């Protein structure tokens, strides 16, 4: 059996000391297999972002271990570790340097990690933009000239530029309107399949991850209260908190579902 690409073993995070200590994450354990998408869901304060930051190396764990391909990650990450695990942030515009062109932002990732020959990197930038559905000449534009959805595609391209193994997606669609959300989620599914990427998808919205996640981990008050296959978790949630989250997902009538399918089919035809 293939070893998991990412493992958390009894990982905890405590902020502060004594009476003021906050246990943001308590003995979290799970494994993520290569090529799958694990969604971590929960309300604000549930600990999901704390766990994401520990995976990224932004916070060192207070206890437990995080392993990449079977090797324990150090508290101070090396360049190779930062390259292997990349982040796509919630706000696509603020995640890009407004003083850099789109091409310069993507080129920086290639330069830092020494990817490709120097004379090839301009072509690599164009290829990355096209891979996320943007024209290569967008490299000359500034972030302010792009829409929110286009900026998020650039942020995804920047993560791809590092040839990362794992991409942590922190609420990557919450700042986008519903139609753009659907397009970005479709893009992420395509990239995960074509590049055999592994996703850790952080969100408070179960409806967003229903069609992208292989499995879902449910967090409440710093603890993981349930972990299961997406279809099983929606069909038969075991924990009362999971049932509450699912019950809060907006209900779609048959008529609305048929309309969405019709509109989506029409949209695909017009964008071919």
N, C-alpha and C positions, 0 to 999 in steps of 0.2 A: 504494500500500500504506500502510495506517495506521501511523503511528509508534508504537513501544512506549510504554506509560504509564510504565514504570520501566526504567532501564538501569544496569547496573554495568559500567564499563569499566576493566579492569586494576586493580581495587580491592584494596588491601592494608592490613593493620593490624599494626603492630609495637608491642609493649609493652616498655618498658625500653630500655636502650642497651648497647652493647658486648657483652661476653661473656654478660651476663644478658638480652639481648634475646630476646623470644619472638615468633616470626612466626605470629600467630594466624590470619591470612588472607593468602594469597599469590596475587596477580594473578587475582582472581576477575572473570569477565566473563559476563554473561548479560542477557537482556532479557525483560521480562514484558509480555504484551499485555493490553489492557483486557478485563476480564471473565473472565480465566483464573485458575486456582489453580496456582501453582508451589510444589511441596513441596521443602524443603531437608532432606535426611536425612543422618544420620551419627551415630557414637558420640559420647559426651562427649569434648570436646577436639578435635572435628573442625573447628571454626571456624564452625559454623552459627549459633550465637547471637551471635558477634562480628559476622558479616555482618548479621544482623537488627538489631543495635544501631546499626550504621552506617547502615542504611536509615532507621531511626527518628531518627537524628541524635544519639543518646546518645554514640556515639564518632565523632570525626572520622576519616576515612580517613588513613592515613599516605601513601598514594599512590593515584592513579587518580581517577576521577570517578563520582559518582552523579547521574543525571539523572531528573527528573520531567517528563513531557510534553516532553522534548527540551531542558529547561533545567537546567543544572548546579546542584545544590543547594549552598548555602553551608555552611561548617563550623558556623556559628551559625545555626540555623534560625529563620525568622520564624514568626509565629503562623499565617499562611496555610499554611506547609509542615507545621506540626504538626497542623493541622486535616485536611490532605489525607491524611496517613499516620497511622493510629491503631493501637494495640496492644491485643490481648487476651492477658493473661498466663496463666501456667501455673496458679497457685493462685487460684481464683476468690474465695475468702474474703479472703485477704490483699490482693487488688487493690482492695478496697472499703474506704472509711473506716468503721470500726465506730461512729463517733460521728455519722455522718450517716444519715438515712433513705435508702431506695432512691431515693425521689423527689428528695431533695436532691442526691444524687450525679449523677443524670441532669440535673437542672436546672442544675447547675454547668457542665456542658459546653455547654449552650445559652446560659447567661449569658456565659461567657468568649468564645465565638465569635459572640455577637450573633445567634443564630438564632431567628427568629420574634419577634413582638411580645411584650412582657413579659406581657400579660394572656392570651396564647395558650399560654404555655409549660407550664402545668399540664396542659392538654389534650394538648400534644405529648408530655409525659412518659408519660401514659396510653397514647397511641398507640404509643409505642416499646415499652412493656411488652407490649402486646397483639401487636405484630409479632413478638416473640420467644417468644410462647406463654405469657405470664403475665397474670393479671388486672390491670386498671388500678389496683385498690385495693392492690396490693403496694407502691405508692409510699409508703404510710404505714409499712411495715415496716422493721425494721433488718436488716442483713446477717446477724446472728446467728440471726434467725428463719427463714432460708431454708436449703434444702439446698444441697449443692455444685453440683448441676446447675442449680438456680434462680439461684444466685449467678453462675454462668458465663453464663447467659442475660442477666442484668443487665449483666455486663461487655461482652457483645456489643452490647446495646442502647446502652450508653454510647459505644461506637465508632461506632455508627450515628447517634447524636445529633449528631455533628459533621459529618454528611453527607460523610464521608471518601470518597476515591477508592480508597485501598489500605488493607487491614487486614492487619497482621502478627500471625499467630496463633502464639504461642510455647508449644508443647506444650499446647494448650488442653483436651485431654481426658485427659491422663496422670494427673490427680488424681481422675478420676471412675471409677465402676465401669463394667463393660462395657455394661450396658443403657443407662445414662445417656449414655455415649460415643456410642452409636448414635443416640440422639435428638438430641444436640447436632450431630453430623455431618450428620444429615438437615436440621436447621434451617439450618446454614451453607450447604448446597447450595441450599436454597430461597431464602435471602437473596441469595446470589450471583447467582442467576438473576433474581429480581424487581428487584433494585437495580442489576444489572450491575456488581457489585463485583469488585475484583481482590484475590486473597488471596496472601500469602506465608506458607506453612504450615511451621513449624519443628517437626521431630519426630525421634526416634530410631527410631520404629516404622513400618516400611514397611507393615504390615498396616492401620494406621489411615488412611493416605493413599491406599490403593489405589483406593478408591471416591469420592474427592473431588478428587484432583489431576489437572490436565490434563497436566502434565509434572513430572518429578522430577529434581532436581539432587542428586547424591551427593557428599558431602564426606568427605575423609579427611585428617587431619593438616594442616588449613589450606588444602587444595587442593580444587578441584572436579575430581573424577576422571571423572565421567560426567554427561551431561544428555540426557534423551530423553523422548519420549511415554511416559506411564505404561504403557500396554498393551505397547508395544515393549520397554520396559526390563524388565518382568517376564518377557516371553516370550523375550528374547534379550539378557541383560545382557552388555555388552562388557568391563567391567573386573572383575578378580578380586575386588576389595573389594565391588563390587555383588553379585556372585554369593554371597559370604559372607553379606552382609546378608539376601539373599532366602532363602538356605538356613536362616537362623535364624528365619524366620517360622513360627509354629506351623501344622502341617498339620491341615486339617479333613477328616474322612472324609465320604463321600457321605451317610451316615446323619446325621452331625452337621449337615451343610449343609441337609439336608431338614428337620431338626428346627428349625434356626434360622429357615428360611423360614416354616415353619408357625407358629412362635411370633410372628414379626414380623407376619405377616398377621393373626393373632388380636389382637395388640396394637393394630394400626391400627384394627381394627373397634371395639374397646372404647374408643378415644380419640376417635372421630368425634363 
